[in-house]
Amino acid sequence: MQNMEKIAPARSQAFELLKEYNTNPALIRHALAVESVMLHFARVLGEKDPEKWGVIGLVHDLDYERYPESHCVKVREILLERNWPEEYIHAVDSHGWKLCTDVEPMEKMEKVLYTIDELTGLI
């Protein structure tokens, strides 16, 4: 089996993937809100790759519309099929910690996503 190199997805790729799996305007608005907040905190915290934070925020609920009963589980399959880096997949998985996964947010980016996801839903 050939080992393919994992390449960080561009924002445009992430947005197209989001639209492929989501048609509900409210879910797309939520994804865009989470992306914006993730970008904000990446900049505030002096992160070197804010686009990575934004991409993860954009796709964090990628599986929710089509697979609500498998939320945070199905997304792993989807992103693995597209050869996304494990750190992106782990971050997305971790936002459902204690709700729909046992993947604990450990990295700063994961903790921010876990914290702001529900709050952006209130905005």
N, C-alpha and C positions, 0 to 999 in steps of 0.2 A: 504494500500500500504506500502510495506516494505521500510524503509529508508536505502539505501545502503551507506556504508562509501566511501567517495571519496579518492582514493589512487593516489598519484603522480605517473605518468607513468615514467618508465625507458627510457633511451635514446634508447635502442634496440627496445622497443615497439613503440616509436615514429617513428623510422626509418622504421620499418615494415609497419606502418600505412601510412607513406609518400609514400612508394613504392606501397602500395595497391591502392592508389588514383592517383598516378602519374607515367607515363612511359616515359615522355619526359626527356631526359638526361639534357637538359638545365634547366628545372625546378628543377630537383634534385640537380644539381650543385648549383643553386641559393639558395636552402634550406640549403645546406651544408655550403655555404659561409655565410649566415645569422647566422647559428648556430655558426660558428667560431667567427664571430664578436661579437655576444652576449656573448659567453664564455669569450672573451677577455675583454669586458667592465665589466662583472660581477667580474672578477678578479681585474681589475684596480680600480673598485669602492668598493672593499672589501666585496662583497656580500657573505653571508653564504652558499648559494646554487647555485653555478654557473651552475650545471647540469640542474636545472629548467630553467634558462635563455636559455641554449642551446636547450633544448627540445622545448621550445616555438618558438625559432628561426627556428628550424627544421620543425615544422608543420604550420608555419604562413600562408603559401599559399596552405595548404592541399587541399582545394576545387577548386583551380584555374583551373586545367586542365579539370576536368569533369564538373564543374559548373561555368564557367567564368561569366555568367550573374547573378549569385548569390554569387559571391566571398565575403567572410567575413560574409555571412549569413548562407550558407549551412554548413560551418565548425562547427558552433555552434551545429547544429543537430548531426553531426557526432561525435563530442567529447562528447556531452551529452549522446548519445547512448552507449558510451564506459565508462561512469561514470568518466570522467575527472573532476578535481576540477574547480570550477567556476573562480578562479583567473587565471588559465591557459587559459580558454575559453575567458574571458574578455580581457586578454592581446592580444590574437590572433585577436579578434574582433576589438580592438582599433587601430591596425596597418592600417586599412582602413578608419580612421577618415576623414571626409569631402570628401572622394572619393567614398566610397561604404557603409559606416556606419555612424551613428551619435554617436558612442561610442568613447568618448574622452579618449586619453591616460592620465592617472592621476598618476600612480605609476612610479617610476624611470625606472623600467624594460620596461614598456609600452612605455615610452618616447624614450628610446634608440631604441627599435624595430621600432617605427614609424620613427625615424630619419635615421636609417641605412639601412632600407629595400631598398629604391630606390637607395641609394648610392652604395650598394653592386651590384646592377644590372649594374652599370657602370664599375665595375672592370673586 
